[in-house]
């Protein structure tokens, strides 16, 4: 029998539980190409291509560069599902953390 755990709070859930939610997300880089002009077509881009190829050789390993496309899936319990729908990007949480950090005053020793 499959067992699931809420990816936010860690609460155990069973595969037969009707109160389990799945969140699927796709994250990808967007490229909005500029409009081509006559001047772009007239330019010789050989130097630019050469520079791009050189820059590619100087890049760090592929393991350190995040992928341009990712497909993510999370299992949520009913409570976390409600929280996610109310604030999917956790802006409220980030704001509360920022406000809490501002309450602390450290002396300059």
N, CA, C and O atoms as a printed pandas DataFrame, in Angstrom:
     atom_number atom_name residue_name chain_id  residue_number  x_coord  y_coord  z_coord
0              1         N          UNK        A               1    0.839   -1.178    0.000
1              2        CA          UNK        A               1    0.000    0.000    0.000
2              3         C          UNK        A               1    0.885    1.242    0.000
3              4         O          UNK        A               1    1.866    1.314    0.739
4              5         N          UNK        A               2    0.536    2.205   -0.823
5              6        CA          UNK        A               2    1.304    3.439   -0.915
6              7         C          UNK        A               2    0.961    4.375    0.240
7              8         O          UNK        A               2   -0.194    4.486    0.650
8              9         N          UNK        A               3    1.971    5.030    0.743
9             10        CA          UNK        A               3    1.784    6.030    1.795
10            11         C          UNK        A               3    2.373    7.338    1.309
11            12         O          UNK        A               3    3.438    7.364    0.692
12            13         N          UNK        A               4    1.675    8.415    1.591
13            14        CA          UNK        A               4    2.117    9.743    1.199
14            15         C          UNK        A               4    2.322   10.586    2.446
15            16         O          UNK        A               4    1.758   10.313    3.506
16            17         N          UNK        A               5    3.134   11.605    2.294
17            18        CA          UNK        A               5    3.393   12.566    3.356
18            19         C          UNK        A               5    3.210   13.955    2.768
19            20         O          UNK        A               5    3.643   14.226    1.649
20            21         N          UNK        A               6    2.568   14.829    3.525
21            22        CA          UNK        A               6    2.391   16.209    3.074
22            23         C          UNK        A               6    3.765   16.843    2.920
23            24         O          UNK        A               6    4.584   16.801    3.838
24            25         N          UNK        A               7    4.008   17.426    1.765
25            26        CA          UNK        A               7    5.313   18.018    1.488
26            27         C          UNK        A               7    5.545   19.336    2.231
27            28         O          UNK        A               7    6.660   19.856    2.222
28            29         N          UNK        A               8    4.507   19.884    2.874
29            30        CA          UNK        A               8    4.697   21.102    3.660
30            31         C          UNK        A               8    4.826   20.832    5.147
31            32         O          UNK        A               8    5.756   21.321    5.788
32            33         N          UNK        A               9    3.895   20.052    5.706
33            34        CA          UNK        A               9    3.898   19.867    7.157
34            35         C          UNK        A               9    4.400   18.498    7.599
35            36         O          UNK        A               9    4.689   18.301    8.779
36            37         N          UNK        A              10    4.509   17.545    6.668
37            38        CA          UNK        A              10    5.019   16.223    7.005
38            39         C          UNK        A              10    3.972   15.257    7.533
39            40         O          UNK        A              10    4.315   14.144    7.932
40            41         N          UNK        A              11    2.703   15.653    7.548
41            42        CA          UNK        A              11    1.628   14.787    8.039
42            43         C          UNK        A              11    1.480   13.568    7.126
43            44         O          UNK        A              11    1.424   13.718    5.906
44            45         N          UNK        A              12    1.416   12.348    7.711
45            46        CA          UNK        A              12    1.239   11.156    6.883
46            47         C          UNK        A              12   -0.167   11.105    6.286
47            48         O          UNK        A              12   -1.143   11.490    6.930
48            49         N          UNK        A              13   -0.252   10.626    5.049
49            50        CA          UNK        A              13   -1.531   10.468    4.348
50            51         C          UNK        A              13   -1.494    9.128    3.637
51            52         O          UNK        A              13   -0.419    8.648    3.275
52            53         N          UNK        A              14   -2.649    8.520    3.435
53            54        CA          UNK        A              14   -2.690    7.245    2.718
54            55         C          UNK        A              14   -3.140    7.487    1.277
55            56         O          UNK        A              14   -3.731    8.521    0.968
56            57         N          UNK        A              15   -2.856    6.529    0.406
57            58        CA          UNK        A              15   -3.207    6.651   -1.006
58            59         C          UNK        A              15   -4.717    6.634   -1.196
59            60         O          UNK        A              15   -5.223    7.172   -2.181
60            61         N          UNK        A              16   -5.435    6.027   -0.273
61            62        CA          UNK        A              16   -6.887    5.933   -0.397
62            63         C          UNK        A              16   -7.598    7.109    0.259
63            64         O          UNK        A              16   -8.822    7.213    0.178
64            65         N          UNK        A              17   -6.863    7.980    0.895
65            66        CA          UNK        A              17   -7.448    9.137    1.568
66            67         C          UNK        A              17   -8.010   10.105    0.534
67            68         O          UNK        A              17   -7.302   10.544   -0.373
68            69         N          UNK        A              18   -9.281   10.428    0.680
69            70        CA          UNK        A              18   -9.923   11.373   -0.242
70            71         C          UNK        A              18   -9.449   12.799   -0.013
71            72         O          UNK        A              18   -9.697   13.680   -0.837
72            73         N          UNK        A              19   -8.790   13.019    1.070
73            74        CA          UNK        A              19   -8.398   14.375    1.428
74            75         C          UNK        A              19   -6.903   14.600    1.201
75            76         O          UNK        A              19   -6.195   15.102    2.075
76            77         N          UNK        A              20   -6.452   14.228    0.040
77            78        CA          UNK        A              20   -5.065   14.443   -0.357
78            79         C          UNK        A              20   -5.096   15.257   -1.641
79            80         O          UNK        A              20   -5.894   14.977   -2.535
80            81         N          UNK        A              21   -4.238   16.256   -1.738
81            82        CA          UNK        A              21   -4.218   17.140   -2.898
82            83         C          UNK        A              21   -2.843   17.095   -3.547
83            84         O          UNK        A              21   -1.825   16.954   -2.870
84            85         N          UNK        A              22   -2.831   17.215   -4.858
85            86        CA          UNK        A              22   -1.586   17.225   -5.615
86            87         C          UNK        A              22   -1.452   18.578   -6.305
87            88         O          UNK        A              22   -2.377   19.043   -6.971
88            89         N          UNK        A              23   -0.300   19.195   -6.138
89            90        CA          UNK        A              23    0.012   20.458   -6.808
90            91         C          UNK        A              23    1.078   20.156   -7.847
91            92         O          UNK        A              23    2.139   19.625   -7.518
92            93         N          UNK        A              24    0.801   20.491   -9.099
93            94        CA          UNK        A              24    1.769   20.305  -10.181
94            95         C          UNK        A              24    2.151   21.683  -10.712
95            96         O          UNK        A              24    1.297   22.534  -10.962
96            97         N          UNK        A              25    3.452   21.877  -10.877
97            98        CA          UNK        A              25    3.949   23.160  -11.369
98            99         C          UNK        A              25    4.967   22.925  -12.473
99           100         O          UNK        A              25    5.702   21.937  -12.471
100          101         N          UNK        A              26    4.991   23.841  -13.397
101          102        CA          UNK        A              26    6.017   23.863  -14.434
102          103         C          UNK        A              26    6.750   25.190  -14.308
103          104         O          UNK        A              26    6.132   26.251  -14.222
104          105         N          UNK        A              27    8.073   25.114  -14.298
105          106        CA          UNK        A              27    8.905   26.309  -14.205
106          107         C          UNK        A              27    9.814   26.306  -15.420
107          108         O          UNK        A              27   10.550   25.348  -15.660
108          109         N          UNK        A              28    9.755   27.388  -16.183
109          110        CA          UNK        A              28   10.601   27.440  -17.378
110          111         C          UNK        A              28   11.017   28.867  -17.691
111          112         O          UNK        A              28   10.334   29.831  -17.347
112          113         N          UNK        A              29   12.144   28.967  -18.345
113          114        CA          UNK        A              29   12.664   30.267  -18.756
114          115         C          UNK        A              29   11.874   30.752  -19.964
115          116         O          UNK        A              29   11.560   29.978  -20.868
116          117         N          UNK        A              30   11.564   32.022  -19.965
117          118        CA          UNK        A              30   10.809   32.616  -21.062
118          119         C          UNK        A              30   11.743   33.465  -21.906
119          120         O          UNK        A              30   12.553   34.233  -21.385
120          121         N          UNK        A              31   11.619   33.317  -23.186
121          122        CA          UNK        A              31   12.425   34.136  -24.097
122          123         C          UNK        A              31   11.472   34.910  -24.989
123          124         O          UNK        A              31   10.745   34.327  -25.794
124          125         N          UNK        A              32   11.481   36.214  -24.840
125          126        CA          UNK        A              32   10.680   37.077  -25.691
126          127         C          UNK        A              32   11.617   37.709  -26.707
127          128         O          UNK        A              32   12.298   38.687  -26.399
128          129         N          UNK        A              33   11.658   37.164  -27.906
129          130        CA          UNK        A              33   12.600   37.697  -28.898
130          131         C          UNK        A              33   12.237   39.121  -29.304
131          132         O          UNK        A              33   11.065   39.485  -29.409
132          133         N          UNK        A              34   13.276   39.906  -29.528
133          134        CA          UNK        A              34   13.073   41.262  -30.013
134          135         C          UNK        A              34   12.632   41.206  -31.468
135          136         O          UNK        A              34   12.850   40.208  -32.154
136          137         N          UNK        A              35   12.028   42.253  -31.919
137          138        CA          UNK        A              35   11.602   42.340  -33.301
138          139         C          UNK        A              35   12.832   42.574  -34.195
139          140         O          UNK        A              35   13.683   43.405  -33.879
140          141         N          UNK        A              36   12.915   41.853  -35.285
141          142        CA          UNK        A              36   14.029   42.011  -36.230
142          143         C          UNK        A              36   13.813   43.246  -37.093
143          144         O          UNK        A              36   12.700   43.548  -37.523
144          145         N          UNK        A              37   14.907   43.941  -37.328
145          146        CA          UNK        A              37   14.864   45.117  -38.202
146          147         C          UNK        A              37   15.761   44.849  -39.406
147          148         O          UNK        A              37   16.488   43.856  -39.442
148          149         N          UNK        A              38   15.703   45.737  -40.381
149          150        CA          UNK        A              38   16.565   45.621  -41.562
150          151         C          UNK        A              38   18.031   45.707  -41.164
151          152         O          UNK        A              38   18.872   45.029  -41.753
152          153         N          UNK        A              39   18.345   46.529  -40.175
153          154        CA          UNK        A              39   19.727   46.683  -39.721
154          155         C          UNK        A              39   20.249   45.367  -39.134
155          156         O          UNK        A              39   21.421   45.031  -39.307
156          157         N          UNK        A              40   19.377   44.624  -38.441
157          158        CA          UNK        A              40   19.785   43.327  -37.887
158          159         C          UNK        A              40   20.145   42.349  -39.001
159          160         O          UNK        A              40   21.094   41.575  -38.874
160          161         N          UNK        A              41   19.399   42.389  -40.071
161          162        CA          UNK        A              41   19.655   41.471  -41.181
162          163         C          UNK        A              41   20.915   41.844  -41.945
163          164         O          UNK        A              41   21.570   40.978  -42.524
164          165         N          UNK        A              42   21.259   43.129  -41.951
165          166        CA          UNK        A              42   22.442   43.591  -42.671
166          167         C          UNK        A              42   23.731   43.363  -41.887
167          168         O          UNK        A              42   24.801   43.271  -42.489
168          169         N          UNK        A              43   23.656   43.270  -40.557
169          170        CA          UNK        A              43   24.853   43.114  -39.720
170          171         C          UNK        A              43   25.493   41.740  -39.927
171          172         O          UNK        A              43   24.817   40.757  -40.227
172          173         N          UNK        A              44   26.820   41.704  -39.756
173          174        CA          UNK        A              44   27.564   40.440  -39.794
174          175         C          UNK        A              44   27.687   39.956  -38.351
175          176         O          UNK        A              44   28.357   40.592  -37.538
176          177         N          UNK        A              45   27.051   38.845  -38.032
177          178        CA          UNK        A              45   26.980   38.365  -36.653
178          179         C          UNK        A              45   28.014   37.289  -36.339
179          180         O          UNK        A              45   27.899   36.608  -35.320
180          181         N          UNK        A              46   29.006   37.126  -37.182
181          182        CA          UNK        A              46   30.014   36.097  -36.969
182          183         C          UNK        A              46   30.793   36.332  -35.672
183          184         O          UNK        A              46   31.070   35.383  -34.939
184          185         N          UNK        A              47   31.143   37.577  -35.388
185          186        CA          UNK        A              47   31.865   37.882  -34.142
186          187         C          UNK        A              47   30.997   37.594  -32.914
187          188         O          UNK        A              47   31.490   37.086  -31.907
188          189         N          UNK        A              48   29.716   37.916  -33.001
189          190        CA          UNK        A              48   28.810   37.662  -31.880
190          191         C          UNK        A              48   28.668   36.166  -31.614
191          192         O          UNK        A              48   28.679   35.737  -30.460
192          193         N          UNK        A              49   28.535   35.373  -32.672
193          194        CA          UNK        A              49   28.422   33.918  -32.524
194          195         C          UNK        A              49   29.700   33.355  -31.919
195          196         O          UNK        A              49   29.651   32.471  -31.063
196          197         N          UNK        A              50   30.824   33.858  -32.355
197          198        CA          UNK        A              50   32.102   33.423  -31.810
198          199         C          UNK        A              50   32.192   33.734  -30.322
199          200         O          UNK        A              50   32.660   32.903  -29.544
200          201         N          UNK        A              51   31.753   34.908  -29.923
201          202        CA          UNK        A              51   31.771   35.293  -28.509
202          203         C          UNK        A              51   30.828   34.418  -27.689
203          204         O          UNK        A              51   31.171   34.026  -26.573
204          205         N          UNK        A              52   29.656   34.107  -28.217
205          206        CA          UNK        A              52   28.693   33.239  -27.509
206          207         C          UNK        A              52   29.293   31.859  -27.298
207          208         O          UNK        A              52   29.179   31.297  -26.209
208          209         N          UNK        A              53   29.926   31.308  -28.318
209          210        CA          UNK        A              53   30.546   29.986  -28.199
210          211         C          UNK        A              53   31.673   30.005  -27.180
211          212         O          UNK        A              53   31.850   29.048  -26.426
212          213         N          UNK        A              54   32.427   31.079  -27.158
213          214        CA          UNK        A              54   33.514   31.208  -26.189
214          215         C          UNK        A              54   32.957   31.297  -24.765
215          216         O          UNK        A              54   33.500   30.698  -23.836
216          217         N          UNK        A              55   31.871   32.052  -24.609
217          218        CA          UNK        A              55   31.236   32.175  -23.295
218          219         C          UNK        A              55   30.679   30.842  -22.815
219          220         O          UNK        A              55   30.708   30.550  -21.620
220          221         N          UNK        A              56   30.174   30.036  -23.736
221          222        CA          UNK        A              56   29.647   28.721  -23.366
222          223         C          UNK        A              56   30.747   27.818  -22.815
223          224         O          UNK        A              56   30.511   27.037  -21.893
224          225         N          UNK        A              57   31.929   27.926  -23.373
225          226        CA          UNK        A              57   33.050   27.123  -22.888
226          227         C          UNK        A              57   33.501   27.568  -21.506
227          228         O          UNK        A              57   34.046   26.770  -20.744
228          229         N          UNK        A              58   33.277   28.845  -21.175
229          230        CA          UNK        A              58   33.701   29.384  -19.885
230          231         C          UNK        A              58   32.669   29.187  -18.781
231          232         O          UNK        A              58   32.937   29.504  -17.622
232          233         N          UNK        A              59   31.491   28.668  -19.125
233          234        CA          UNK        A              59   30.429   28.499  -18.128
234          235         C          UNK        A              59   30.766   27.377  -17.152
235          236         O          UNK        A              59   31.502   26.450  -17.491
236          237         N          UNK        A              60   30.214   27.467  -15.918
237          238        CA          UNK        A              60   30.430   26.404  -14.941
238          239         C          UNK        A              60   29.757   25.106  -15.373
239          240         O          UNK        A              60   29.022   25.070  -16.360
240          241         N          UNK        A              61   30.021   24.043  -14.618
241          242        CA          UNK        A              61   29.436   22.740  -14.930
242          243         C          UNK        A              61   27.922   22.828  -14.989
243          244         O          UNK        A              61   27.312   23.689  -14.355
244          245         N          UNK        A              62   27.321   21.924  -15.758
245          246        CA          UNK        A              62   25.872   21.910  -15.910
246          247         C          UNK        A              62   25.167   21.623  -14.585
247          248         O          UNK        A              62   24.003   21.985  -14.419
248          249         N          UNK        A              63   25.854   20.979  -13.639
249          250        CA          UNK        A              63   25.240   20.654  -12.353
250          251         C          UNK        A              63   24.963   21.908  -11.528
251          252         O          UNK        A              63   24.043   21.912  -10.710
252          253         N          UNK        A              64   25.737   22.965  -11.727
253          254        CA          UNK        A              64   25.563   24.177  -10.940
254          255         C          UNK        A              64   24.583   25.149  -11.586
255          256         O          UNK        A              64   24.129   26.079  -10.920
256          257         N          UNK        A              65   24.247   24.970  -12.840
257          258        CA          UNK        A              65   23.313   25.843  -13.540
258          259         C          UNK        A              65   21.918   25.226  -13.447
259          260         O          UNK        A              65   21.736   24.069  -13.826
260          261         N          UNK        A              66   20.926   25.977  -12.949
261          262        CA          UNK        A              66   19.589   25.398  -12.845
262          263         C          UNK        A              66   19.017   25.108  -14.230
263          264         O          UNK        A              66   19.301   25.828  -15.187
264          265         N          UNK        A              67   18.217   24.059  -14.334
265          266        CA          UNK        A              67   17.651   23.722  -15.641
266          267         C          UNK        A              67   16.681   24.799  -16.114
267          268         O          UNK        A              67   16.059   25.487  -15.305
268          269         N          UNK        A              68   16.559   24.934  -17.419
269          270        CA          UNK        A              68   15.668   25.937  -17.997
270          271         C          UNK        A              68   14.211   25.503  -17.880
271          272         O          UNK        A              68   13.308   26.329  -18.009
272          273         N          UNK        A              69   13.972   24.208  -17.637
273          274        CA          UNK        A              69   12.601   23.697  -17.509
274          275         C          UNK        A              69   12.565   22.668  -16.392
275          276         O          UNK        A              69   13.410   21.774  -16.330
276          277         N          UNK        A              70   11.588   22.798  -15.515
277          278        CA          UNK        A              70   11.406   21.823  -14.447
278          279         C          UNK        A              70    9.928   21.558  -14.271
279          280         O          UNK        A              70    9.105   22.469  -14.372
280          281         N          UNK        A              71    9.598   20.314  -14.010
281          282        CA          UNK        A              71    8.239   19.916  -13.703
282          283         C          UNK        A              71    8.251   19.446  -12.252
283          284         O          UNK        A              71    9.009   18.540  -11.905
284          285         N          UNK        A              72    7.420   20.048  -11.400
285          286        CA          UNK        A              72    7.412   19.754   -9.977
286          287         C          UNK        A              72    6.042   19.233   -9.562
287          288         O          UNK        A              72    5.022   19.612  -10.139
288          289         N          UNK        A              73    6.029   18.360   -8.554
289          290        CA          UNK        A              73    4.767   17.841   -8.028
290          291         C          UNK        A              73    4.877   17.709   -6.515
291          292         O          UNK        A              73    5.868   17.196   -5.995
292          293         N          UNK        A              74    3.841   18.183   -5.812
293          294        CA          UNK        A              74    3.825   18.141   -4.352
294          295         C          UNK        A              74    2.498   17.569   -3.873
295          296         O          UNK        A              74    1.450   17.835   -4.461
296          297         N          UNK        A              75    2.549   16.778   -2.795
297          298        CA          UNK        A              75    1.359   16.261   -2.140
298          299         C          UNK        A              75    1.070   17.138   -0.931
299          300         O          UNK        A              75    1.966   17.459   -0.150
300          301         N          UNK        A              76   -0.213   17.524   -0.787
301          302        CA          UNK        A              76   -0.594   18.389    0.321
302          303         C          UNK        A              76   -1.774   17.804    1.089
303          304         O          UNK        A              76   -2.677   17.203    0.508
304          305         N          UNK        A              77   -1.746   17.991    2.402
305          306        CA          UNK        A              77   -2.879   17.627    3.245
306          307         C          UNK        A              77   -3.932   18.729    3.091
307          308         O          UNK        A              77   -3.632   19.778    2.521
308          309         N          UNK        A              78   -5.150   18.521    3.581
309          310        CA          UNK        A              78   -6.198   19.547    3.431
310          311         C          UNK        A              78   -5.832   20.904    4.027
311          312         O          UNK        A              78   -6.141   21.938    3.435
312          313         N          UNK        A              79   -5.183   20.916    5.185
313          314        CA          UNK        A              79   -4.815   22.185    5.821
314          315         C          UNK        A              79   -3.800   22.948    4.968
315          316         O          UNK        A              79   -3.965   24.143    4.722
316          317         N          UNK        A              80   -2.761   22.263    4.524
317          318        CA          UNK        A              80   -1.732   22.911    3.697
318          319         C          UNK        A              80   -2.292   23.292    2.328
319          320         O          UNK        A              80   -1.861   24.281    1.735
320          321         N          UNK        A              81   -3.250   22.512    1.826
321          322        CA          UNK        A              81   -3.907   22.834    0.561
322          323         C          UNK        A              81   -4.605   24.186    0.664
323          324         O          UNK        A              81   -4.493   25.013   -0.241
324          325         N          UNK        A              82   -5.328   24.416    1.766
325          326        CA          UNK        A              82   -6.001   25.704    1.977
326          327         C          UNK        A              82   -4.981   26.838    2.065
327          328         O          UNK        A              82   -5.175   27.904    1.482
328          329         N          UNK        A              83   -3.889   26.597    2.803
329          330        CA          UNK        A              83   -2.841   27.620    2.932
330          331         C          UNK        A              83   -2.231   27.930    1.575
331          332         O          UNK        A              83   -1.976   29.091    1.254
332          333         N          UNK        A              84   -1.997   26.893    0.779
333          334        CA          UNK        A              84   -1.379   27.083   -0.539
334          335         C          UNK        A              84   -2.294   27.899   -1.446
335          336         O          UNK        A              84   -1.829   28.808   -2.134
336          337         N          UNK        A              85   -3.576   27.591   -1.458
337          338        CA          UNK        A              85   -4.506   28.325   -2.316
338          339         C          UNK        A              85   -4.637   29.786   -1.882
339          340         O          UNK        A              85   -4.822   30.671   -2.718
340          341         N          UNK        A              86   -4.543   30.034   -0.585
341          342        CA          UNK        A              86   -4.649   31.394   -0.070
342          343         C          UNK        A              86   -3.399   32.215   -0.402
343          344         O          UNK        A              86   -3.495   33.414   -0.664
344          345         N          UNK        A              87   -2.222   31.568   -0.389
345          346        CA          UNK        A              87   -0.955   32.279   -0.585
346          347         C          UNK        A              87    0.046   31.374   -1.303
347          348         O          UNK        A              87    0.990   30.898   -0.673
348          349         N          UNK        A              88   -0.130   31.123   -2.602
349          350        CA          UNK        A              88    0.711   30.141   -3.309
350          351         C          UNK        A              88    2.195   30.476   -3.372
351          352         O          UNK        A              88    3.021   29.569   -3.482
352          353         N          UNK        A              89    2.553   31.749   -3.305
353          354        CA          UNK        A              89    3.962   32.130   -3.370
354          355         C          UNK        A              89    4.545   32.446   -1.999
355          356         O          UNK        A              89    5.669   32.939   -1.903
356          357         N          UNK        A              90    3.803   32.171   -0.954
357          358        CA          UNK        A              90    4.227   32.394    0.434
358          359         C          UNK        A              90    4.629   33.840    0.696
359          360         O          UNK        A              90    5.554   34.101    1.466
360          361         N          UNK        A              91    3.943   34.767    0.066
361          362        CA          UNK        A              91    4.247   36.180    0.280
362          363         C          UNK        A              91    3.918   36.600    1.711
363          364         O          UNK        A              91    4.652   37.375    2.323
364          365         N          UNK        A              92    2.793   36.075    2.246
365          366        CA          UNK        A              92    2.415   36.413    3.623
366          367         C          UNK        A              92    3.494   35.952    4.597
367          368         O          UNK        A              92    3.879   36.696    5.499
368          369         N          UNK        A              93    3.974   34.744    4.419
369          370        CA          UNK        A              93    5.001   34.197    5.304
370          371         C          UNK        A              93    6.280   35.012    5.221
371          372         O          UNK        A              93    6.889   35.325    6.243
372          373         N          UNK        A              94    6.684   35.352    4.020
373          374        CA          UNK        A              94    7.902   36.148    3.842
374          375         C          UNK        A              94    7.753   37.514    4.495
375          376         O          UNK        A              94    8.695   38.015    5.109
376          377         N          UNK        A              95    6.581   38.119    4.368
377          378        CA          UNK        A              95    6.344   39.433    4.961
378          379         C          UNK        A              95    6.382   39.332    6.485
379          380         O          UNK        A              95    6.951   40.200    7.145
380          381         N          UNK        A              96    5.780   38.279    7.051
381          382        CA          UNK        A              96    5.794   38.103    8.505
382          383         C          UNK        A              96    7.214   37.893    9.021
383          384         O          UNK        A              96    7.577   38.420   10.072
384          385         N          UNK        A              97    8.014   37.130    8.291
385          386        CA          UNK        A              97    9.400   36.919    8.694
386          387         C          UNK        A              97   10.193   38.218    8.652
387          388         O          UNK        A              97   11.013   38.481    9.531
388          389         N          UNK        A              98    9.948   39.019    7.638
389          390        CA          UNK        A              98   10.636   40.300    7.512
390          391         C          UNK        A              98   10.247   41.237    8.650
391          392         O          UNK        A              98   11.097   41.930    9.209
392          393         N          UNK        A              99    8.956   41.256    8.992
393          394        CA          UNK        A              99    8.484   42.102   10.089
394          395         C          UNK        A              99    9.078   41.632   11.416
395          396         O          UNK        A              99    9.460   42.453   12.250
396          397         N          UNK        A             100    9.157   40.320   11.612
397          398        CA          UNK        A             100    9.736   39.786   12.844
398          399         C          UNK        A             100   11.214   40.138   12.945
399          400         O          UNK        A             100   11.695   40.449   14.035
400          401         N          UNK        A             101   11.937   40.098   11.845
401          402        CA          UNK        A             101   13.359   40.426   11.841
402          403         C          UNK        A             101   13.584   41.895   12.161
403          404         O          UNK        A             101   14.590   42.245   12.779
404          405         N          UNK        A             102   12.664   42.758   11.750
405          406        CA          UNK        A             102   12.804   44.189   12.014
406          407         C          UNK        A             102   12.552   44.525   13.477
407          408         O          UNK        A             102   12.992   45.576   13.943
408          409         N          UNK        A             103   11.856   43.661   14.216
409          410        CA          UNK        A             103   11.572   43.897   15.629
410          411         C          UNK        A             103   12.817   43.764   16.489
411          412         O          UNK        A             103   12.900   44.350   17.568
412          413         N          UNK        A             104   13.795   42.984   16.005
413          414        CA          UNK        A             104   15.024   42.808   16.761
414          415         C          UNK        A             104   15.922   44.020   16.570
415          416         O          UNK        A             104   16.074   44.531   15.460
416          417         N          UNK        A             105   16.510   44.469   17.664
417          418        CA          UNK        A             105   17.464   45.579   17.593
418          419         C          UNK        A             105   18.778   45.093   18.213
419          420         O          UNK        A             105   18.843   44.787   19.404
420          421         N          UNK        A             106   19.800   45.030   17.400
421          422        CA          UNK        A             106   21.098   44.588   17.880
422          423         C          UNK        A             106   21.997   45.789   18.104
423          424         O          UNK        A             106   22.070   46.688   17.267
424          425         N          UNK        A             107   22.676   45.797   19.231
425          426        CA          UNK        A             107   23.602   46.881   19.501
426          427         C          UNK        A             107   24.857   46.722   18.651
427          428         O          UNK        A             107   25.242   45.611   18.288
428          429         N          UNK        A             108   25.478   47.834   18.346
429          430        CA          UNK        A             108   26.705   47.773   17.546
430          431         C          UNK        A             108   27.896   47.699   18.483
431          432         O          UNK        A             108   28.347   48.720   19.004
432          433         N          UNK        A             109   28.400   46.513   18.695
433          434        CA          UNK        A             109   29.550   46.301   19.603
434          435         C          UNK        A             109   30.839   46.458   18.873
435          436         O          UNK        A             109   31.907   46.317   19.468
